[in-house]
Amino acid sequence: MKSMHRYSNLSSDEIARLQALRKLKILDSPYETLFDCITRAASEICKTPIALISFVDEDRQWFKAKVGIDGITETPRELAFCADTILSAEVLEVLDTLEDERYKDNPLVLGYPHIRFYAGAPISLPLGERIGSLCVIDTKPGELNQYQKAALEGLAKVISQALLIRDMNARANQANP
């Protein structure tokens, strides 16, 4: 692995987290309807124009599913809000990025897609590895209500379960060609 110390936002279990992510073979996989449906649901529930399922790799975040963003399939990890989301089991909510020291100079705030509001729920595996997030984004400041926050967390758990089922099916298909 490359040197991971250049990021200030690393989880204490970064190596195990990356191993778990790679074991799922989700990175750079084709889009799948289930994940697209979950992303659309998050966008509708949270009333945001943008929603993403992203997985945080060593040097990038990669989008498995997306609503409201065109032409982007990944961003460098150092720009990724989701890289901060995976540091906690709680929803990360940034009400106004221009008023938040961590993000006000971020190119994704100052340029396309002009992020002003961000909320992300970590996608966690059974052993606790947080490998990505389900996030919703708006181009204006905002705030989720308790229902929306709970729904975002619940949908992130659905993604986790879908990943485990996907992995079990892939292993079964390999064992029984």
Summary of the structure (lengths in Angstrom):
residues: 177
radius of gyration: 15.6
end to end distance: 32.4
largest distance: 54.4
contacts: 545
relative contact order: 0.17
helix: 38%
strand: 21%
